[in-house]
Amino acid sequence: MKRTIVAIICILLAKVTCAQQDLLSFDEHDKYIYYQVTEAPGISADTLYKRAVYFLKTAYPKLKLKNSNEKNISGEGKFETYGGVSILKKESGEIIYELNVELKEQKYRYWLTAFAFTPYVKDRYGNFVPQMGINIPLEKAESKFDKKDVDNYLNQTGTFCKQFGDRLKQFMLNPPKKEEVAKKEEVTKKVVTDKW
Amino acid sequence: MKKILLLTCLFVAAVFTFKAEAATMPVDTGKAAAAPAPAPTPDPPLVFSGSVDTYYKYDFSGHANIPTSFANEQNSISIGMVDLGLKKTVGNASFVGELSFGPRGQQQSIPNADPGLVSLNGSSVTGTAYSSYHIQNLYVSYNVTPKFNLTMGYMSTFIGYEVISPAANFNYSTSYLFTNGPFQNAGFKATYSFSDKVSLMAGIFNDYWNVYQSYGRVNTFGAQLMVVPVKNWTAYINFATGPASGTEIDLTTTYQITDAFKLGLNAADFSAGNGFTGGFSGVALYPQLAVSKVVTLGIRGEYFTTKTGDYLTAGPAPGESVFGATLTANIKAGPLMVIPEFRLDSSSKSDMFTANGGALTSSASQFVLAAVYAF
Protein backbone atom coordinates (compact mmCIF):
# COMPACT_ATOMS: atom_id res chain seq x y z
CA MET A 1 0.00 0.00 0.00
CA LYS A 2 2.82 2.36 0.96
CA ARG A 3 4.55 1.64 -2.32
CA THR A 4 1.39 2.42 -4.22
CA ILE A 5 1.00 5.76 -2.44
CA VAL A 6 4.64 6.68 -3.07
CA ALA A 7 4.33 5.67 -6.72
CA ILE A 8 1.20 7.78 -7.17
CA ILE A 9 2.86 10.80 -5.57
CA CYS A 10 5.93 10.39 -7.78
CA ILE A 11 3.81 10.13 -10.91
CA LEU A 12 1.78 13.18 -9.91
CA LEU A 13 4.92 15.22 -9.15
CA ALA A 14 6.55 14.17 -12.41
CA LYS A 15 3.42 15.10 -14.31
CA VAL A 16 3.18 18.52 -12.65
CA THR A 17 6.89 19.16 -13.36
CA CYS A 18 6.53 18.27 -17.02
CA ALA A 19 3.33 20.22 -17.31
CA GLN A 20 4.90 23.51 -16.23
CA GLN A 21 7.49 23.41 -18.99
CA ASP A 22 4.85 22.43 -21.53
CA LEU A 23 2.95 25.63 -20.80
CA LEU A 24 5.51 27.53 -22.85
CA SER A 25 5.32 27.58 -26.64
CA PHE A 26 7.52 29.03 -29.37
CA ASP A 27 6.43 32.13 -31.26
CA GLU A 28 7.11 32.93 -34.92
CA HIS A 29 10.59 34.21 -33.96
CA ASP A 30 11.40 30.91 -32.19
CA LYS A 31 11.24 32.54 -28.79
CA TYR A 32 9.57 31.00 -25.79
CA ILE A 33 6.18 32.55 -25.18
CA TYR A 34 3.31 32.12 -22.75
CA TYR A 35 0.23 33.32 -24.60
CA GLN A 36 -3.38 33.40 -23.44
CA VAL A 37 -6.64 34.94 -24.63
CA THR A 38 -9.32 35.31 -21.96
CA GLU A 39 -12.98 36.11 -22.48
CA ALA A 40 -14.42 38.66 -20.07
CA PRO A 41 -18.17 38.70 -20.76
CA GLY A 42 -19.90 41.97 -19.95
CA ILE A 43 -16.75 43.89 -19.06
CA SER A 44 -15.78 46.90 -21.12
CA ALA A 45 -12.29 47.47 -22.52
CA ASP A 46 -11.95 50.58 -20.38
CA THR A 47 -12.70 48.65 -17.17
CA LEU A 48 -10.37 45.86 -18.19
CA TYR A 49 -7.62 48.41 -18.80
CA LYS A 50 -8.07 50.02 -15.36
CA ARG A 51 -8.14 46.65 -13.65
CA ALA A 52 -5.06 45.45 -15.49
CA VAL A 53 -3.01 48.54 -14.69
CA TYR A 54 -4.08 48.48 -11.07
CA PHE A 55 -3.36 44.76 -10.79
CA LEU A 56 0.13 45.06 -12.30
CA LYS A 57 1.06 48.02 -10.13
CA THR A 58 -0.10 46.45 -6.91
CA ALA A 59 0.53 42.73 -7.35
CA TYR A 60 3.83 43.16 -9.25
CA PRO A 61 5.21 46.49 -8.00
CA LYS A 62 8.69 45.83 -9.37
CA LEU A 63 7.38 45.39 -12.90
CA LYS A 64 8.54 48.33 -15.01
CA LEU A 65 5.69 49.49 -17.22
CA LYS A 66 7.16 50.88 -20.41
CA ASN A 67 4.09 51.69 -22.44
CA SER A 68 0.51 52.00 -21.35
CA ASN A 69 -2.48 53.24 -23.29
CA GLU A 70 -6.12 52.19 -23.23
CA LYS A 71 -5.58 49.28 -25.60
CA ASN A 72 -2.33 47.78 -24.54
CA ILE A 73 0.15 47.66 -21.70
CA SER A 74 3.74 46.54 -21.93
CA GLY A 75 6.46 46.19 -19.38
CA GLU A 76 9.50 44.33 -18.21
CA GLY A 77 9.81 42.28 -15.07
CA LYS A 78 11.89 39.59 -13.48
CA PHE A 79 11.52 36.73 -11.06
CA GLU A 80 13.99 34.63 -9.11
CA THR A 81 14.67 30.99 -9.79
CA TYR A 82 15.61 28.52 -7.12
CA GLY A 83 17.90 25.53 -7.16
CA GLY A 84 18.61 22.76 -4.69
CA VAL A 85 16.16 20.97 -2.47
CA SER A 86 15.14 21.07 1.15
CA ILE A 87 17.55 23.09 3.31
CA LEU A 88 19.89 23.58 0.36
CA LYS A 89 17.22 25.39 -1.63
CA LYS A 90 18.44 28.84 -2.59
CA GLU A 91 18.31 31.47 -5.30
CA SER A 92 20.04 30.22 -8.44
CA GLY A 93 19.39 33.19 -10.68
CA GLU A 94 16.80 35.50 -12.12
CA ILE A 95 14.80 35.54 -15.33
CA ILE A 96 13.78 38.77 -16.96
CA TYR A 97 10.75 38.81 -19.25
CA GLU A 98 8.66 41.12 -21.36
CA LEU A 99 4.96 41.40 -20.71
CA ASN A 100 2.29 42.57 -23.12
CA VAL A 101 -1.40 42.92 -22.35
CA GLU A 102 -3.96 43.94 -25.00
CA LEU A 103 -7.53 44.85 -24.16
CA LYS A 104 -10.72 44.79 -26.16
CA GLU A 105 -14.41 44.85 -25.36
CA GLN A 106 -15.20 41.73 -23.31
CA LYS A 107 -11.82 40.08 -23.74
CA TYR A 108 -8.15 40.54 -23.24
CA ARG A 109 -4.99 38.76 -24.24
CA TYR A 110 -1.52 38.74 -22.78
CA TRP A 111 1.81 37.16 -23.42
CA LEU A 112 5.11 36.85 -21.62
CA THR A 113 8.20 36.39 -23.74
CA ALA A 114 11.89 37.32 -24.21
CA PHE A 115 12.89 35.26 -21.19
CA ALA A 116 16.58 35.64 -20.36
CA PHE A 117 18.42 34.01 -17.48
CA THR A 118 21.11 35.60 -15.30
CA PRO A 119 22.83 33.20 -12.89
CA TYR A 120 23.53 34.25 -9.34
CA VAL A 121 26.97 34.05 -7.77
CA LYS A 122 27.87 34.24 -4.12
CA ASP A 123 29.60 37.50 -3.29
CA ARG A 124 32.21 38.14 -0.60
CA TYR A 125 29.53 39.02 1.93
CA GLY A 126 27.66 35.71 1.57
CA ASN A 127 24.84 37.09 -0.61
CA PHE A 128 23.69 35.62 -3.90
CA VAL A 129 23.82 38.36 -6.52
CA PRO A 130 23.36 38.48 -10.32
CA GLN A 131 26.46 37.62 -12.31
CA MET A 132 27.11 40.82 -14.16
CA GLY A 133 26.89 40.76 -17.94
CA ILE A 134 25.50 37.25 -18.25
CA ASN A 135 22.04 37.40 -19.71
CA ILE A 136 21.27 34.24 -21.68
CA PRO A 137 17.99 33.89 -23.63
CA LEU A 138 16.26 30.72 -22.47
CA GLU A 139 16.21 29.46 -26.06
CA LYS A 140 20.02 29.38 -26.02
CA ALA A 141 20.46 28.37 -22.41
CA GLU A 142 21.39 24.78 -23.22
CA SER A 143 24.55 26.01 -24.91
CA LYS A 144 25.68 27.57 -21.62
CA PHE A 145 24.17 25.47 -18.86
CA ASP A 146 23.43 21.82 -18.09
CA LYS A 147 20.22 20.48 -19.58
CA LYS A 148 18.96 19.55 -16.13
CA ASP A 149 19.39 23.13 -14.98
CA VAL A 150 17.76 24.53 -18.12
CA ASP A 151 14.77 22.24 -17.64
CA ASN A 152 14.49 23.55 -14.11
CA TYR A 153 14.54 27.18 -15.32
CA LEU A 154 11.90 26.39 -17.95
CA ASN A 155 9.70 24.67 -15.40
CA GLN A 156 9.94 27.60 -13.05
CA THR A 157 9.21 29.99 -15.92
CA GLY A 158 6.11 27.98 -16.81
CA THR A 159 5.00 27.97 -13.18
CA PHE A 160 5.54 31.71 -12.86
CA CYS A 161 3.60 32.44 -16.07
CA LYS A 162 0.69 30.24 -15.06
CA GLN A 163 0.48 31.80 -11.62
CA PHE A 164 0.66 35.25 -13.20
CA GLY A 165 -2.13 34.38 -15.63
CA ASP A 166 -4.33 32.82 -12.96
CA ARG A 167 -3.99 35.82 -10.68
CA LEU A 168 -4.61 38.26 -13.50
CA LYS A 169 -7.71 36.35 -14.60
CA GLN A 170 -9.10 36.17 -11.11
CA PHE A 171 -8.66 39.89 -10.66
CA MET A 172 -9.88 40.91 -14.11
CA LEU A 173 -13.05 38.84 -13.91
CA ASN A 174 -13.83 38.89 -10.18
CA PRO A 175 -11.97 41.68 -8.44
CA PRO A 176 -12.59 41.67 -4.70
CA LYS A 177 -14.73 44.60 -3.66
CA LYS A 178 -13.44 47.09 -1.18
CA GLU A 179 -16.28 46.27 1.20
CA GLU A 180 -15.39 42.56 1.13
CA VAL A 181 -11.84 43.33 2.15
CA ALA A 182 -13.09 45.63 4.91
CA LYS A 183 -15.49 42.93 6.13
CA LYS A 184 -12.71 40.37 6.24
CA GLU A 185 -10.63 42.72 8.31
CA GLU A 186 -13.49 43.29 10.74
CA VAL A 187 -14.00 39.63 11.59
CA THR A 188 -10.89 39.46 13.78
CA LYS A 189 -11.87 37.47 16.87
CA LYS A 190 -12.01 39.38 20.13
CA VAL A 191 -11.78 37.77 23.53
CA VAL A 192 -13.20 39.43 26.62
CA THR A 193 -11.02 38.37 29.52
CA ASP A 194 -12.88 40.00 32.43
CA LYS A 195 -15.94 37.70 32.09
CA TRP A 196 -15.38 34.01 32.44
CA MET B 1 -7.72 4.56 5.44
CA LYS B 2 -4.37 5.57 3.97
CA LYS B 3 -6.09 6.74 0.81
CA ILE B 4 -8.38 8.93 2.86
CA LEU B 5 -5.40 10.37 4.74
CA LEU B 6 -3.59 11.07 1.50
CA LEU B 7 -6.61 12.74 -0.05
CA THR B 8 -7.14 14.79 3.10
CA CYS B 9 -3.52 15.96 3.00
CA LEU B 10 -3.84 16.96 -0.64
CA PHE B 11 -7.09 18.78 0.06
CA VAL B 12 -5.62 20.66 3.02
CA ALA B 13 -2.56 21.62 0.96
CA ALA B 14 -4.79 22.84 -1.86
CA VAL B 15 -6.90 24.90 0.54
CA PHE B 16 -3.83 26.51 2.11
CA THR B 17 -2.40 27.28 -1.32
CA PHE B 18 -5.65 28.88 -2.41
CA LYS B 19 -5.92 30.89 0.80
CA ALA B 20 -2.36 32.15 0.50
CA GLU B 21 -2.92 33.17 -3.10
CA ALA B 22 -6.22 34.87 -2.39
CA ALA B 23 -4.66 36.86 0.42
CA THR B 24 -2.22 38.48 -1.98
CA MET B 25 -4.88 39.69 -4.39
CA PRO B 26 -5.25 43.44 -4.54
CA VAL B 27 -8.73 44.90 -4.44
CA ASP B 28 -10.40 46.80 -7.23
CA THR B 29 -11.15 50.33 -6.24
CA GLY B 30 -10.71 51.98 -9.57
CA LYS B 31 -8.41 54.49 -7.90
CA ALA B 32 -4.89 53.55 -7.15
CA ALA B 33 -4.53 56.22 -4.48
CA ALA B 34 -7.38 54.80 -2.40
CA ALA B 35 -6.31 51.20 -2.76
CA PRO B 36 -4.93 49.15 0.11
CA ALA B 37 -1.25 48.39 -0.09
CA PRO B 38 -0.39 45.16 -1.91
CA ALA B 39 0.35 42.15 0.21
CA PRO B 40 4.02 41.99 1.18
CA THR B 41 6.27 39.58 -0.63
CA PRO B 42 6.92 36.49 1.51
CA ASP B 43 10.32 36.44 3.16
CA PRO B 44 12.87 34.22 1.43
CA PRO B 45 13.79 31.00 3.19
CA LEU B 46 16.84 30.49 5.35
CA VAL B 47 19.67 30.08 2.86
CA PHE B 48 22.35 27.54 3.63
CA SER B 49 25.39 27.56 1.35
CA GLY B 50 29.08 26.85 1.35
CA SER B 51 32.01 25.10 -0.22
CA VAL B 52 34.81 22.65 0.38
CA ASP B 53 38.17 22.69 -1.38
CA THR B 54 41.23 20.52 -1.66
CA TYR B 55 44.42 20.83 -3.71
CA TYR B 56 47.73 19.41 -4.76
CA LYS B 57 50.68 21.75 -5.27
CA TYR B 58 54.12 21.17 -6.64
CA ASP B 59 56.73 23.93 -6.72
CA PHE B 60 59.39 23.06 -9.29
CA SER B 61 62.16 24.08 -6.89
CA GLY B 62 61.17 21.16 -4.69
CA HIS B 63 60.02 23.35 -1.84
CA ALA B 64 57.38 26.00 -1.25
CA ASN B 65 58.54 29.33 -2.66
CA ILE B 66 55.74 31.70 -3.64
CA PRO B 67 54.64 33.54 -0.51
CA THR B 68 51.06 34.45 -1.43
CA SER B 69 48.11 33.19 0.57
CA PHE B 70 46.78 29.63 0.42
CA ALA B 71 47.82 26.69 -1.79
CA ASN B 72 51.19 26.74 -0.07
CA GLU B 73 51.86 23.16 1.06
CA GLN B 74 54.51 21.58 -1.14
CA ASN B 75 54.02 18.20 -2.81
CA SER B 76 51.02 17.44 -0.71
CA ILE B 77 47.40 16.67 -1.23
CA SER B 78 46.13 19.27 1.17
CA ILE B 79 42.88 20.74 2.38
CA GLY B 80 41.59 24.26 2.05
CA MET B 81 38.51 24.69 4.15
CA VAL B 82 34.93 23.75 4.75
CA ASP B 83 32.94 26.93 4.45
CA LEU B 84 29.39 27.03 5.81
CA GLY B 85 27.19 30.08 5.43
CA LEU B 86 23.73 30.95 6.67
CA LYS B 87 21.62 33.87 5.60
CA LYS B 88 18.13 34.89 6.61
CA THR B 89 16.07 37.92 5.72
CA VAL B 90 12.89 38.87 7.47
CA GLY B 91 11.33 42.07 6.21
CA ASN B 92 14.11 44.62 5.99
CA ALA B 93 16.46 42.88 8.41
CA SER B 94 19.06 40.29 7.45
CA PHE B 95 21.89 38.39 9.02
CA VAL B 96 24.79 36.47 7.55
CA GLY B 97 26.87 33.99 9.50
CA GLU B 98 29.71 32.24 7.71
CA LEU B 99 31.97 29.75 9.44
CA SER B 100 35.09 28.14 8.05
CA PHE B 101 37.11 25.17 9.18
CA GLY B 102 40.50 24.18 7.83
CA PRO B 103 43.82 25.93 7.18
CA ARG B 104 42.48 28.31 4.53
CA GLY B 105 39.54 29.24 6.70
CA GLN B 106 41.36 29.45 10.02
CA GLN B 107 44.96 30.49 10.66
CA GLN B 108 45.54 31.47 7.03
CA SER B 109 42.69 33.96 6.84
CA ILE B 110 41.10 34.79 10.16
CA PRO B 111 42.50 35.99 13.46
CA ASN B 112 43.51 33.97 16.45
CA ALA B 113 40.72 34.53 18.91
CA ASP B 114 42.99 34.01 21.91
CA PRO B 115 46.59 34.80 21.02
CA GLY B 116 47.69 35.01 24.64
CA LEU B 117 49.14 32.31 26.86
CA VAL B 118 48.29 28.72 26.13
CA SER B 119 49.14 25.53 27.89
CA LEU B 120 51.64 23.35 26.08
CA ASN B 121 53.03 20.16 27.58
CA GLY B 122 51.90 21.22 31.02
CA SER B 123 53.46 24.70 31.00
CA SER B 124 52.21 28.10 29.91
CA VAL B 125 53.83 29.54 26.79
CA THR B 126 53.05 32.45 24.53
CA GLY B 127 50.28 31.32 22.30
CA THR B 128 50.97 30.03 18.90
CA ALA B 129 48.44 27.25 19.07
CA TYR B 130 45.36 28.29 17.23
CA SER B 131 42.13 29.24 18.94
CA SER B 132 39.60 30.28 16.35
CA TYR B 133 36.05 31.50 16.32
CA HIS B 134 35.92 30.22 12.71
CA ILE B 135 34.11 33.40 11.61
CA GLN B 136 34.47 34.66 8.03
CA ASN B 137 31.35 36.81 8.04
CA LEU B 138 29.14 37.69 10.95
CA TYR B 139 26.96 40.72 10.44
CA VAL B 140 23.48 42.06 10.59
CA SER B 141 22.03 44.57 8.17
CA TYR B 142 18.90 46.61 7.84
CA ASN B 143 17.36 48.27 4.80
CA VAL B 144 16.18 51.60 6.18
CA THR B 145 14.75 52.30 2.73
CA PRO B 146 15.10 50.30 -0.49
CA LYS B 147 18.10 52.52 -1.26
CA PHE B 148 19.70 52.92 2.14
CA ASN B 149 21.28 50.05 4.06
CA LEU B 150 23.05 49.87 7.41
CA THR B 151 25.36 46.98 8.28
CA MET B 152 27.35 46.11 11.37
CA GLY B 153 29.63 43.22 12.24
CA TYR B 154 32.68 41.36 11.02
CA MET B 155 32.68 41.33 7.23
CA SER B 156 34.81 40.37 4.28
CA THR B 157 36.74 43.42 3.25
CA PHE B 158 35.34 45.72 0.61
CA ILE B 159 38.84 46.17 -0.81
CA GLY B 160 40.35 44.13 -3.62
CA TYR B 161 39.46 41.78 -6.44
CA GLU B 162 40.10 38.40 -4.88
CA VAL B 163 38.44 36.91 -1.82
CA ILE B 164 39.10 34.14 0.69
CA SER B 165 36.43 31.74 -0.55
CA PRO B 166 37.89 29.62 -3.37
CA ALA B 167 34.40 29.30 -4.86
CA ALA B 168 34.35 33.03 -5.58
CA ASN B 169 37.84 33.26 -7.11
CA PHE B 170 38.85 32.24 -10.61
CA ASN B 171 42.47 31.46 -9.77
CA TYR B 172 43.16 29.08 -6.91
CA SER B 173 46.41 30.67 -5.79
CA THR B 174 46.12 34.32 -4.84
CA SER B 175 47.71 37.59 -5.81
CA TYR B 176 50.23 39.66 -3.88
CA LEU B 177 47.67 42.46 -3.74
CA PHE B 178 45.18 40.14 -2.06
CA THR B 179 47.73 38.61 0.29
CA ASN B 180 48.96 41.98 1.51
CA GLY B 181 45.61 43.73 1.66
CA PRO B 182 42.89 43.35 4.28
CA PHE B 183 40.87 40.14 4.48
CA GLN B 184 38.15 41.34 6.81
CA ASN B 185 37.06 44.59 8.38
CA ALA B 186 34.91 44.72 11.48
CA GLY B 187 32.83 47.85 11.59
CA PHE B 188 29.66 49.74 10.88
CA LYS B 189 28.86 50.93 7.39
CA ALA B 190 26.10 52.74 5.56
CA THR B 191 25.41 52.25 1.86
CA TYR B 192 23.25 54.51 -0.26
CA SER B 193 22.25 53.58 -3.81
CA PHE B 194 21.68 56.69 -5.87
CA SER B 195 20.60 54.50 -8.78
CA ASP B 196 21.36 51.10 -10.27
CA LYS B 197 24.55 52.68 -11.58
CA VAL B 198 25.94 54.57 -8.60
CA SER B 199 26.19 53.77 -4.91
CA LEU B 200 28.32 55.02 -2.07
CA MET B 201 29.38 53.23 1.09
CA ALA B 202 31.00 54.90 4.07
CA GLY B 203 31.83 53.32 7.37
CA ILE B 204 33.94 53.27 10.47
CA PHE B 205 35.96 50.17 11.23
CA ASN B 206 38.22 48.74 13.93
CA ASP B 207 41.73 50.17 14.23
CA TYR B 208 43.35 47.09 12.64
CA TRP B 209 42.33 44.87 9.75
CA ASN B 210 41.53 41.22 10.35
CA VAL B 211 40.69 41.46 14.05
CA TYR B 212 37.59 40.29 15.83
CA GLN B 213 38.20 42.92 18.47
CA SER B 214 39.82 46.35 18.20
CA TYR B 215 42.97 47.25 20.08
CA GLY B 216 41.03 49.98 21.84
CA ARG B 217 39.98 52.19 18.95
CA VAL B 218 37.48 52.19 16.14
CA ASN B 219 39.23 54.69 13.93
CA THR B 220 39.68 53.27 10.44
CA PHE B 221 37.54 55.12 7.95
CA GLY B 222 36.42 53.26 4.86
CA ALA B 223 34.51 54.25 1.76
CA GLN B 224 33.52 52.65 -1.51
CA LEU B 225 32.14 54.31 -4.61
CA MET B 226 30.50 51.92 -7.06
CA VAL B 227 29.82 53.07 -10.59
CA VAL B 228 28.56 51.33 -13.71
CA PRO B 229 30.07 53.39 -16.55
CA VAL B 230 28.47 51.26 -19.26
CA LYS B 231 26.33 48.16 -19.26
CA ASN B 232 28.20 45.12 -17.89
CA TRP B 233 31.11 47.20 -16.59
CA THR B 234 31.32 47.75 -12.85
CA ALA B 235 34.01 49.69 -11.05
CA TYR B 236 34.62 50.01 -7.31
CA ILE B 237 36.86 52.75 -5.99
CA ASN B 238 37.81 51.83 -2.45
CA PHE B 239 39.51 53.79 0.26
CA ALA B 240 40.50 52.83 3.81
CA THR B 241 42.61 54.86 6.18
CA GLY B 242 43.48 54.70 9.85
CA PRO B 243 46.43 55.61 12.08
CA ALA B 244 47.17 51.96 12.84
CA SER B 245 46.01 50.17 9.71
CA GLY B 246 47.51 52.60 7.20
CA THR B 247 45.97 53.93 4.01
CA GLU B 248 44.93 51.89 0.99
CA ILE B 249 43.39 53.20 -2.20
CA ASP B 250 42.08 50.49 -4.48
CA LEU B 251 40.37 50.17 -7.84
CA THR B 252 38.56 46.93 -8.57
CA THR B 253 36.76 46.69 -11.85
CA THR B 254 35.19 44.01 -14.03
CA TYR B 255 33.93 44.30 -17.58
CA GLN B 256 31.98 41.42 -19.11
CA ILE B 257 32.72 42.41 -22.68
CA THR B 258 30.89 39.50 -24.30
CA ASP B 259 29.07 36.46 -22.92
CA ALA B 260 32.37 34.59 -23.18
CA PHE B 261 35.01 37.19 -22.41
CA LYS B 262 35.53 39.02 -19.14
CA LEU B 263 38.26 41.42 -18.17
CA GLY B 264 39.04 42.31 -14.58
CA LEU B 265 41.51 44.73 -13.14
CA ASN B 266 42.75 45.47 -9.65
CA ALA B 267 45.10 48.31 -8.82
CA ALA B 268 46.04 49.43 -5.34
CA ASP B 269 48.41 51.61 -3.37
CA PHE B 270 49.11 51.12 0.32
CA SER B 271 51.05 53.28 2.76
CA ALA B 272 51.78 51.71 6.12
CA GLY B 273 50.54 53.14 9.39
CA ASN B 274 51.35 52.60 13.04
CA GLY B 275 54.78 54.25 12.76
CA PHE B 276 56.00 52.09 9.88
CA THR B 277 57.31 53.57 6.67
CA GLY B 278 56.82 52.09 3.24
CA GLY B 279 54.02 50.04 1.80
CA PHE B 280 53.24 48.63 -1.62
CA SER B 281 51.48 49.24 -4.86
CA GLY B 282 50.51 47.00 -7.72
CA VAL B 283 48.23 46.16 -10.57
CA ALA B 284 46.71 42.87 -11.68
CA LEU B 285 44.87 42.10 -14.88
CA TYR B 286 42.41 39.17 -15.17
CA PRO B 287 41.34 38.27 -18.74
CA GLN B 288 39.06 35.22 -18.84
CA LEU B 289 37.58 33.43 -21.82
CA ALA B 290 34.86 30.77 -21.71
CA VAL B 291 35.85 28.34 -24.45
CA SER B 292 32.90 26.04 -23.83
CA LYS B 293 30.08 25.74 -21.36
CA VAL B 294 32.31 23.73 -19.03
CA VAL B 295 35.78 25.21 -19.59
CA THR B 296 36.97 28.77 -18.97
CA LEU B 297 40.59 29.79 -19.39
CA GLY B 298 42.11 32.77 -17.64
CA ILE B 299 45.38 34.51 -17.00
CA ARG B 300 46.33 36.65 -14.06
CA GLY B 301 49.18 39.00 -14.75
CA GLU B 302 50.31 40.94 -11.71
CA TYR B 303 52.99 43.53 -11.09
CA PHE B 304 53.63 44.17 -7.41
CA THR B 305 56.18 46.58 -6.02
CA THR B 306 57.12 47.50 -2.48
CA LYS B 307 58.01 50.97 -1.26
CA THR B 308 61.24 51.68 0.53
CA GLY B 309 60.87 51.72 4.29
CA ASP B 310 60.60 49.33 7.19
CA TYR B 311 57.21 47.83 6.40
CA LEU B 312 57.58 44.22 5.31
CA THR B 313 55.17 42.52 2.95
CA ALA B 314 54.48 38.91 2.05
CA GLY B 315 56.44 39.46 -1.12
CA PRO B 316 59.59 41.22 -2.23
CA ALA B 317 61.80 43.17 0.16
CA PRO B 318 61.24 46.95 0.45
CA GLY B 319 62.10 48.76 -2.75
CA GLU B 320 61.80 45.66 -4.94
CA SER B 321 59.15 44.20 -7.22
CA VAL B 322 57.76 40.95 -8.55
CA PHE B 323 55.81 39.96 -11.63
CA GLY B 324 53.51 36.98 -11.48
CA ALA B 325 51.78 35.23 -14.37
CA THR B 326 49.20 32.56 -13.61
CA LEU B 327 47.45 30.47 -16.23
CA THR B 328 44.31 28.87 -14.86
CA ALA B 329 41.52 26.71 -16.22
CA ASN B 330 38.14 26.31 -14.57
CA ILE B 331 36.54 23.01 -15.56
CA LYS B 332 33.00 22.76 -14.37
CA ALA B 333 31.25 19.51 -13.54
CA GLY B 334 27.97 20.55 -11.97
CA PRO B 335 28.75 22.04 -8.55
CA LEU B 336 32.34 20.81 -8.74
CA MET B 337 35.06 23.01 -10.21
CA VAL B 338 38.39 21.44 -11.14
CA ILE B 339 41.15 24.05 -11.32
CA PRO B 340 44.50 23.20 -12.90
CA GLU B 341 46.90 26.12 -12.64
CA PHE B 342 50.45 26.95 -13.64
CA ARG B 343 52.19 29.96 -12.13
CA LEU B 344 55.50 31.66 -12.81
CA ASP B 345 56.76 34.50 -10.61
CA SER B 346 59.80 36.61 -11.33
CA SER B 347 61.34 39.14 -8.95
CA SER B 348 63.48 42.19 -9.64
CA LYS B 349 66.33 40.91 -7.47
CA SER B 350 67.62 37.44 -6.74
CA ASP B 351 66.67 37.42 -3.07
CA MET B 352 63.03 36.43 -3.01
CA PHE B 353 62.99 32.79 -4.05
CA THR B 354 65.31 29.83 -3.61
CA ALA B 355 66.28 27.29 -6.24
CA ASN B 356 66.46 23.54 -5.93
CA GLY B 357 69.73 23.52 -4.04
CA GLY B 358 68.75 26.42 -1.78
CA ALA B 359 70.57 29.19 -3.67
CA LEU B 360 68.79 32.52 -4.02
CA THR B 361 67.10 33.03 -7.35
CA SER B 362 64.79 35.49 -9.02
CA SER B 363 62.05 33.14 -10.22
CA ALA B 364 59.73 30.46 -8.99
CA SER B 365 57.16 28.28 -10.69
CA GLN B 366 54.50 25.97 -9.42
CA PHE B 367 51.66 23.73 -10.52
CA VAL B 368 48.41 23.44 -8.60
CA LEU B 369 45.48 21.15 -9.14
CA ALA B 370 42.52 22.11 -7.01
CA ALA B 371 38.96 20.93 -6.67
CA VAL B 372 36.27 23.17 -5.23
CA TYR B 373 32.75 21.98 -4.55
CA ALA B 374 30.23 24.76 -3.91
CA PHE B 375 26.66 24.28 -2.75
Interface residues (C-beta under 8 A of the other chain):
Chain A: M1 K2 I5 I8 K50 R51 Y54 F55 K57 T58 A59 P61 G84 I87 L88 K89 K90 E91 V121 K122 D123 R124 Y125 G126 N127 F128 M132 G133 I134 I136 S143 K144 F145 D146 Q163 D166 R167 Q170 F171 P175 P176 K177 K178 E180 V181
Chain B: K2 K3 L6 E21 T24 M25 P26 V27 D28 T29 G30 A32 A35 P36 A37 P38 P44 P45 L46 V47 F48 S49 G85 K87 V96 E98 N137 Y139 M155 S156 T157 V163 I164 S165 A167 A168 K231 N232 T234 T254 Y255 Q256 I257 D259 K262 K293 G334 A374 F375
